[in-house]
Amino acid sequence: MTQLTVEKEQLVRPALTVSGISKTYGTGAEARQILGDITFEAYDNETVSIVGPSGAGKTTLLRCLAGLLEPTSGTVHLRDQLVTSPPEQLAVVFQDYSRSLMPWLTVQANVELPLRGKAGLTKTERHERARESLESVGLGSSGKLYPWQLSGGMQQRVAIARALAYQPTVLLMDEPFASVDAQTRSDLEDLTHRIKARYNMTILLVTHDIEESVYLGDRVIVMSGTPTTVTEIVPVDIPYPRDQITTKSTREFAELRAHVLSQIRTTTG
Amino acid sequence: MSTEAIVTATRARAGKTPKRRALTIITEIWLPILLFAIWWFASADSTSIYFPSLQSILEALGEMLTQRFASDIVPSLQNLGMGLLIAIVSGIAIGALLGLSPGLYRAFQPLLEFMRAIPGVALLPVMLVIFGIGSSMKIAVIAFGAFWPIMMNTVDGVLSVDGMTREVSKSYRLSRFDHVLRVVLPAASPQIISGMRLSVSLSVILIVASEYIASTEGIGYIELMSARMYQMDTMWASLLLLGVLGYVANVLFRYVEHVVLRWHRGVRGNTQGGQG
């Protein structure tokens, strides 16, 4: 009987479960609540976009999910495991690639660095895995270069390759394309689509760009208000493969985009 | 300056081609050679006891290098190297430890500031009493004096490691070992190396001072003894040798810095050039 319940529970557990997360900085009169009671799930192989205006505490939420920050209340579960510190099945792509990559390591060594802690990986396997994931982001021949010898977009690709080599079940991306130019941005968005198709991962993408949230997401979680709460969870039923020109010019896409925008507007303005 | 000129200037600084390198060397050594030549001819007929001719100084230097190499020059360099090595290893280790445990650092800070304020040479009599005349005393004095700049700069460097860098380390669950050796220390290496640069000059001062105080060997000892015995050519020769050694140490150090901090120059070059 007990065993049956456990089995059943494992079957239905989403990849990531966020229940009633809130975060307050400071105490007493100076207390400032950033996040208020946020609940949602992210399922296997799903891309969930978290969109909201700048300063809405999206990064705070992401840091709670990554186990880098302890929420004031509420819990985060990765499958059945309560997240209290960074879990092994989770990787993060940070916004600022120039600071998240180690400038004293080559591109290859940057991607290999997190693999050193993975149990049971030999040096050759580490090397091979890093090379493979660099190839999958189109940087197969740049392993010997240093991050600062690459363009911004390429540096962010290295950061993505580093996350992929880690082979997480959940990939968190914090405004990953906010610091690159428009052309590079759409290239990287399409790269994210390819990654999603190739790897079995749940992707959580934090962004302030409404169009991007719809283009990349299977669902869009709209966040706004002070303290920030979930305004609406919008399903995006646009079929794959999606592409920059045709998908973005469909009526469906335009409607979803307008809908998400209006959701953010009504709650902030 | 036009864009083209900036590009050319950058290339010249990079000095990649042999031709450019030769040019760099020539621009750096023409003045020393000229001054040397002036010294040589101006002092040629010198009758002053205090300022002998350069020729006799160089002869004394040659004699020193051949006859007193093993007995005096080697010990000086050995003690210098040993003291510096101890200072570097312990300075980086203790600096990293304190930088990574802010509580410990705050507790130790007043004591460290006090100890650091003691001039290295002030420890000469103390070390003399403890270790007696010999290498140990000199090594201890150098190690003590050279330790502080390295240790303090390591603490500074470790404390100023970017928060994002720490976050990456944490989220990818790097082991403590990898975090310190592959993330924190490389990130702090520009500060650590500038501390080491200070320590190298300090330790040259300390080795000479320790050889003045109580010693029967060393370049400083030769200088002091020859001055006392009015062997002015040997005195000047030892001074010349000390200058050359200091210069060579600096060149070697610059080379190490060039290799170790290649990434740092690269990053800086990028952020400065990123404006255009």
Chai-1 contact restraints between the chains, C-beta under 6 A:
chainA,res_idxA,chainB,res_idxB,connection_type,confidence,min_distance_angstrom,max_distance_angstrom,comment,restraint_id
A,A66,B,S171,contact,1.0,0.0,6.0,A-B,restraint_1
A,L68,B,S171,contact,1.0,0.0,6.0,A-B,restraint_2
A,P86,B,K170,contact,1.0,0.0,6.0,A-B,restraint_3
A,P86,B,S171,contact,1.0,0.0,6.0,A-B,restraint_4
A,P86,B,R173,contact,1.0,0.0,6.0,A-B,restraint_5
A,V92,B,S171,contact,1.0,0.0,6.0,A-B,restraint_6
A,R99,B,D162,contact,1.0,0.0,6.0,A-B,restraint_7
A,R99,B,M164,contact,1.0,0.0,6.0,A-B,restraint_8
A,S100,B,M164,contact,1.0,0.0,6.0,A-B,restraint_9
A,S100,B,V168,contact,1.0,0.0,6.0,A-B,restraint_10
A,P103,B,W263,contact,1.0,0.0,6.0,A-B,restraint_11
A,P103,B,V267,contact,1.0,0.0,6.0,A-B,restraint_12
A,W104,B,P186,contact,1.0,0.0,6.0,A-B,restraint_13
A,W104,B,W263,contact,1.0,0.0,6.0,A-B,restraint_14
A,P114,B,Y172,contact,1.0,0.0,6.0,A-B,restraint_15
A,R116,B,D178,contact,1.0,0.0,6.0,A-B,restraint_16
A,G117,B,R173,contact,1.0,0.0,6.0,A-B,restraint_17
A,G117,B,L174,contact,1.0,0.0,6.0,A-B,restraint_18
A,G117,B,S175,contact,1.0,0.0,6.0,A-B,restraint_19
A,Y146,B,W263,contact,1.0,0.0,6.0,A-B,restraint_20
A,Y146,B,G266,contact,1.0,0.0,6.0,A-B,restraint_21
A,W148,B,G266,contact,1.0,0.0,6.0,A-B,restraint_22
A,W148,B,V267,contact,1.0,0.0,6.0,A-B,restraint_23
A,W148,B,N270,contact,1.0,0.0,6.0,A-B,restraint_24
